[in-house]
Amino acid sequence: MAFSFSQLAGSDSISVMGIINLSPDSFYSKSRHVSICDVLRTAEKMVLEGAHILDIGAESTRPGSKAISISLELERLLPIVKKLTREFKIPISVDTYKADIASAVLNEGTSVINDISALGTGNTMANLVAQHKAGIVLMHMQGTPEIMQIKPLYKDVCVEVLDFLSKRVILAEKAGIESSSIAIDPGIGFGKTITHNIELIAKLDKLKFLDKQILLGVSRKSFIGERLNLEPAQRLEGSIAAGIVGIINGANILRVHDVGPTVRAIQITQELMKAKCNND
């Protein structure tokens, strides 16, 4: 049976994706993990707090970061993925754009590939995901992590992101990936200025045209820090505020470092949204 994003938290609910970083240079130092025991403790805590899926990344994609070798990425990932897929019932996602990595982790039971290149490395990734009946997150990025924040430029960021994701969804479906197994991500902070990020969140409902679950990753990102003049460790409230506005505007999945506070904020948001609908 193919993985379906709509089944993560039910058709009327918002899903929470917990972030677990295995790279030593991720932008938020508290999200870095150096041992299997550390990862397992964090994963257990996130599951208890209400995470619906865990996203594991072994290569930092922060602005200015450089790619690591396939061998190093596998060395970091495989022991963790093997443990998590066997010890936890919730789906495991792996954050990678490399087909060799995807092949290895899918063979170990990974349910989702979170591809920041949105199949930009060729058809092999799409074919692998289709063969394993897995899910895929297609994210928009202008440039590469190493250069993406060097003067990003758009005529209309919302139109261009929608057009890009529309084309990548078609590629995914042509490869045989189930429609419900595809989620889209506007790529907040990936080749965007503060203004671009804010506009994308404010107009997120435009992506509903693609009829896919929308994943939003705003957790502790730099646009929040720049607006509030705060370091990553102090950006929790801003992250939750941006995520909630994203939900109101159409997001179905929030990718976050802080599962518990986010889950509680979502619960209140949904109660208020439901009450508004009942009163209209």
ZIGIDA-V971566 format. One record per residue. RES is the residue in one letter. PHI is phi as a letter, one per 30 degrees, with the letter a starting at -180 (* if undefined). BURIAL is b if it has 24 or more other C-alpha atoms within 12 Angstrom, else e. Layout:
[[RES PHI BURIAL] [RES PHI BURIAL]]
//
This chain:
[[M * e] [A d e] [F d b] [S b b] [F d b] [S d b] [Q c e] [L e b] [A b b] [G j e] [S d e] [D c e] [S c b] [I c b] [S c b] [V c b] [M c b] [G d b] [I c b] [I b b] [N c b] [L c b] [S d b] [P d b] [D b b] [S d b] [F d b] [Y c b] [S d e] [K d e] [S c b] [R d b] [H b b] [V c b] [S b e] [I d e] [C d e] [D d e] [V d b] [L d b] [R d e] [T d b] [A d b] [E d b] [K d e] [M d b] [V d b] [L d e] [E d e] [G j b] [A d b] [H c b] [I a b] [L c b] [D c b] [I c b] [G b b] [A c b] [E b b] [S d b] [T b b] [R d b] [P e b] [G j e] [S d e] [K c e] [A d b] [I c b] [S d e] [I d e] [S d e] [L d e] [E d b] [L d b] [E d e] [R d b] [L d b] [L e b] [P d b] [I d b] [V d b] [K e b] [K d b] [L d b] [T d b] [R c e] [E c e] [F b b] [K d e] [I d b] [P d b] [I c b] [S c b] [V c b] [D d b] [T a b] [Y c b] [K c b] [A d b] [D d e] [I d b] [A e b] [S e b] [A d b] [V d b] [L d b] [N d e] [E c b] [G j b] [T d b] [S c b] [V b b] [I c b] [N c b] [D c b] [I d b] [S c b] [A h b] [L i b] [G d b] [T c e] [G k e] [N d e] [T e e] [M d b] [A d b] [N d b] [L d b] [V d b] [A d b] [Q d b] [H d b] [K h b] [A c b] [G c b] [I b b] [V c b] [L c b] [M c b] [H d b] [M b b] [Q c b] [G i b] [T b b] [P e b] [E d e] [I b e] [M d b] [Q c b] [I d e] [K h e] [P d b] [L b e] [Y b e] [K d e] [D b e] [V d b] [C d b] [V d e] [E d e] [V d b] [L d b] [D d e] [F d b] [L d b] [S e b] [K d e] [R d b] [V d b] [I d e] [L e b] [A d b] [E d b] [K d e] [A d b] [G j b] [I d b] [E d b] [S e b] [S d b] [S c b] [I c b] [A c b] [I b b] [D b b] [P d b] [G i b] [I d b] [G i b] [F c b] [G i b] [K b b] [T d b] [I e b] [T d e] [H d b] [N d b] [I d b] [E d b] [L d b] [I d b] [A d b] [K c b] [L e b] [D d b] [K d b] [L d b] [K d b] [F e e] [L d b] [D h e] [K b b] [Q d b] [I c b] [L c b] [L b b] [G c b] [V b b] [S e b] [R h b] [K d b] [S d b] [F d b] [I d b] [G d b] [E d e] [R d e] [L c e] [N h e] [L b e] [E d e] [P e b] [A d e] [Q c e] [R c b] [L d b] [E d b] [G d b] [S d b] [I d b] [A d b] [A d b] [G d b] [I d b] [V d b] [G d b] [I d b] [I e b] [N c b] [G k b] [A d b] [N c b] [I b b] [L c b] [R c b] [V b b] [H d b] [D c b] [V d b] [G e b] [P e b] [T d b] [V d b] [R d e] [A d b] [I d b] [Q e e] [I d e] [T e b] [Q d e] [E d e] [L d e] [M d e] [K d e] [A d e] [K d e] [C d e] [N d e] [N d e] [D d e]]
//
